[in-house]
Amino acid sequence: MRAVRLAASGELAMTEIDQPTPGDGELLVKVDACGLCGTDRHIVDGEYPSAAPVTLGHEFGGEVVRADGASSIAVGARVTVDPNITCGVCEQCRAGRVSFCPDLTALGVQRDGGLAEYVAVPEQQAYELPPEVPATHAAFCEPLACCLRGLDLAGIEPGGSVAVLGGGVIGQLMVQLARLAGATTVVLSTRQRARRELAERLGATATIDPTANDPIAAIEGPAGLAPGGVDVVLECAGVAETFRQSLAMTRRGGTVVVFGVAPQAALVEVSPFEIFARELRIQGSYLNPLTHGRAAAMVASGVLELDALVSKELSLAEVPATLSVPPGQGDVKYLVRPAS
Ligand code: NAP
């Protein structure tokens, strides 16, 4: 079968390999769609640890084509896969903090993933989707599950105000989730015009071009969109600049969710007095602990606009070249269809 394999740092190619043989308790999944994400680029560049040689792809779903006799998921079922596999027995797992499991491994990072025609998946990682859900939507469950973790920690209240910084696929999902959570002011700041326009179609009540206007003044200033600051900032850009902005545009007693992944070496000066006097809550959000099932339920319900986020569908052969250059202007999500 065809698979996109990382042989070593910087060495990514589509190659022919044997179809995997699922072990006990594993399903063989024929991949319908697999999303590409920024982490894939970091893995290829050696900036994010992986276990090459490995097949990449951690945002995927497909059809079960083989299951062992004891499986509760039948052949023919459509599934989305939580790529993050945890041990289930360590102190962190047993306390429900599964994303902190020291033995966490991920399909598409340390184990062969979904950028292939077929992938072997431990059954407990698979979540069934109704057959009528478009095949491409299964690939959104993983990023959505991460967003749900951020949303759980954000504490958005109906009628509340939210700023989303960064208009990639995560920011676009967050805009929709914030509206579904009842926020009545949802402001997205991102540089690319096409992404601002998309967010407005998806429910943002206002957008800001941070290259033309100071997002802090535009939000928390006396004539701003949320004078005094927003209840919640969802930082989804992963740069020091937006982290700094987040602290300044949150109201007293508000919450900043640090969702974006900043470079490990990035440092920002913060004033402890400000955090104290303004009772700011600065909350990290890491991976998708126990949220994949809810993400699958949301995708199955059709409540989210996902088709508008797909900028391009690619074949497996197109992946290495696509990951070797930055995403095109205005593009949000690339989906790979291994059967194409
Ligand atoms: P993405 O496509 O790179 O989106 C981030 C966007 O932020 C950029 O494309 C850029 O869009 C925008 N941005 C950059 N500098 C900005 C600035 N100064 N002001 C406003 N916007 C700015 O990535 P993504 O897939 O949406 O993911 C977003 C972040 O979440 C990434 O850091 C990713 O690594 C992280 N992430 C975290 C988790 C988790 O578990 N916490 C899970 C998945 C992803 P413009 O060019 O339009 O400005």
Boltz pocket constraint, residues with backbone or C-beta under 6 A from the ligand:
constraints:
  - pocket:
      binder: B
      contacts: [[A, 37], [A, 38], [A, 39], [A, 143], [A, 146], [A, 165], [A, 166], [A, 167], [A, 168], [A, 169], [A, 170], [A, 171], [A, 189], [A, 190], [A, 191], [A, 192], [A, 193], [A, 195], [A, 210], [A, 235], [A, 236], [A, 237], [A, 238], [A, 239], [A, 241], [A, 242], [A, 258], [A, 259], [A, 260], [A, 261], [A, 262], [A, 285], [A, 286], [A, 287], [A, 288], [A, 332]]
      max_distance: 6.0
